[in-house]
Amino acid sequence: MTTQTLDVAILFKQRGWNLLGEQDLLDDLPEAFPVANPDSICTPSAFGLQPKAWMSSCWKGYEFTVSIDQTGLHLQTLEVWDERDEYPEINGKGPSTIEGGGRWRYERLDLKLPFSGIVRVGFGFMSDVPAPMYLTPPHTFRHVLDIEFAAGELVGLANRTAHFAEYRKRYRSRLS
């Protein structure tokens, strides 16, 4: 099976973060896993697009970038291949074609997204931490944040780095 591309890239505090949408491997976390999946943050169908896969590593047929700042959550870019080959304007901007592949790219959209929920993000992937190949759970990142939104407004930020460092330690001890 081909490893899938990330559906979403997140820009926060001037660096790229990964959206962490997978359950951790241990069942004993004290809280329910609160994390949003990419489709709840943004989906091309909200703009009238019907994505189709353009390669085996992108079965959803799209990828997007969002930025987070004090004003909230904003869609910045969207790459998509529309099943009907129809590409409407988004936030007053049309797409440009991407060479070599039939897909189109919307750029500089700066469209505020009305998302409500928690986005868990990680930075500093540690390849030496055991995890299944198909998962990128929070304990495999050096820095983990939970960022909460209400109707697209940033309303909370929790640093979860220490929690997942302890979790990583417990997980490693279970493997020994």
C-alpha positions in Angstrom: 0.0 0.0 0.0 1.3 3.5 -0.9 1.8 5.8 2.0 -0.8 8.6 1.8 0.2 12.2 1.6 -1.0 14.5 4.4 -4.4 15.9 3.6 -3.7 19.1 5.5 -0.6 21.1 6.4 -0.9 23.5 9.3 1.1 26.7 9.6 1.3 28.0 13.2 3.9 30.1 14.9 5.9 30.3 11.7 6.4 26.6 11.3 4.7 23.7 9.7 2.8 21.3 12.0 1.2 17.9 11.3 -2.4 17.3 12.0 -2.5 14.4 14.4 -5.8 12.6 13.8 -5.0 9.1 14.9 -5.7 7.3 18.2 -2.7 6.6 20.3 -1.7 3.0 20.7 -2.3 2.7 24.5 -5.9 2.6 25.7 -5.3 4.2 29.1 -5.3 7.9 28.2 -7.3 9.7 30.8 -9.4 11.7 28.4 -11.3 10.9 25.2 -9.4 11.6 22.1 -10.8 15.0 21.0 -9.2 15.5 17.6 -10.8 16.7 14.4 -10.3 14.9 11.2 -9.3 16.9 8.0 -12.8 16.7 6.5 -14.3 18.4 9.5 -11.9 21.4 9.1 -12.3 21.9 5.3 -13.6 19.8 2.4 -13.6 20.7 -1.3 -17.3 19.8 -1.5 -18.0 23.0 0.5 -16.9 24.9 -2.6 -18.8 22.7 -5.1 -15.8 20.6 -6.0 -15.9 16.8 -6.5 -12.4 15.6 -6.0 -10.9 12.5 -7.5 -7.6 10.7 -6.8 -4.7 11.9 -9.0 -2.2 9.4 -7.7 -2.1 6.4 -5.4 -0.7 8.4 -2.6 -3.6 10.8 -2.6 -6.9 8.9 -2.8 -9.0 11.8 -1.5 -8.0 13.8 -4.5 -7.0 17.0 -2.6 -4.6 18.5 -0.1 -4.8 21.9 1.6 -2.9 24.2 3.9 -4.5 26.2 6.7 -2.9 28.9 8.9 -3.6 29.6 12.5 -3.1 33.0 14.0 -4.8 35.2 16.7 -7.6 35.9 14.2 -8.5 32.2 13.8 -8.2 29.4 11.2 -7.7 30.3 7.5 -7.6 28.2 4.4 -4.5 29.3 2.4 -4.1 26.8 -0.4 -6.0 23.9 -1.9 -4.8 21.4 -4.5 -7.6 19.4 -6.1 -8.5 17.4 -9.2 -12.2 17.8 -9.8 -14.1 14.9 -11.2 -16.2 17.2 -13.6 -13.2 19.4 -14.4 -15.0 22.4 -13.0 -13.1 24.9 -10.8 -15.2 27.7 -9.3 -13.6 30.7 -7.6 -13.0 30.4 -3.9 -13.0 33.7 -2.0 -12.8 35.6 -5.3 -9.8 33.6 -6.6 -9.5 31.1 -9.4 -7.0 28.3 -9.5 -3.9 27.8 -11.6 -3.0 24.5 -13.2 -0.1 22.4 -11.8 2.2 21.1 -14.4 2.2 17.3 -15.0 -0.9 16.2 -13.4 -4.4 17.5 -14.2 -4.8 19.0 -10.8 -5.4 22.7 -9.9 -4.0 24.9 -7.1 -5.8 27.7 -5.4 -3.4 30.0 -3.6 -3.4 33.0 -1.2 -7.1 32.3 -0.3 -6.9 33.6 3.3 -10.5 32.3 3.8 -11.6 32.1 7.4 -13.0 28.7 8.1 -16.0 28.3 10.5 -14.5 25.2 12.2 -15.4 24.5 15.8 -13.5 21.9 17.8 -10.0 20.9 18.8 -7.1 20.5 16.3 -4.2 18.5 17.7 -0.9 19.3 16.0 2.6 18.0 16.3 6.1 19.3 15.4 9.4 17.4 15.4 8.6 13.9 14.3 10.9 11.3 16.0 11.5 8.5 13.6 13.1 6.4 16.4 9.9 6.1 18.4 8.0 2.9 17.7 4.6 3.2 16.0 2.8 1.4 13.2 3.8 2.6 9.7 0.3 3.8 8.9 0.0 6.0 12.1 1.5 9.2 13.2 0.3 9.3 16.8 1.0 12.2 19.1 3.7 10.4 21.1 5.9 10.3 18.1 6.3 14.1 18.1 8.6 16.3 20.3 6.0 19.1 20.6 2.2 18.6 20.7 -0.5 21.2 21.0 -4.3 21.1 21.3 -5.7 24.2 19.6 -9.4 24.9 20.2 -11.7 26.9 17.9 -15.3 28.1 18.1 -16.8 29.2 14.7 -13.3 29.7 13.4 -12.1 31.8 16.3 -9.1 30.7 18.3 -10.4 30.2 21.9 -7.9 27.9 23.6 -4.4 26.5 23.4 -3.1 23.6 25.5 0.5 22.4 25.4 0.4 18.6 25.6 4.1 18.0 25.1 4.9 16.9 28.6 1.8 14.6 28.6 2.9 12.8 25.4 6.6 12.6 26.6 5.4 10.7 29.6 3.1 8.6 27.4 6.1 7.8 25.1 8.1 6.7 28.1 5.4 4.4 29.2 4.9 3.0 25.7 8.6 2.3 25.3 8.7 0.5 28.7 5.8 -1.8 27.6 7.9 -2.8 24.5 10.9 -3.8 26.6 
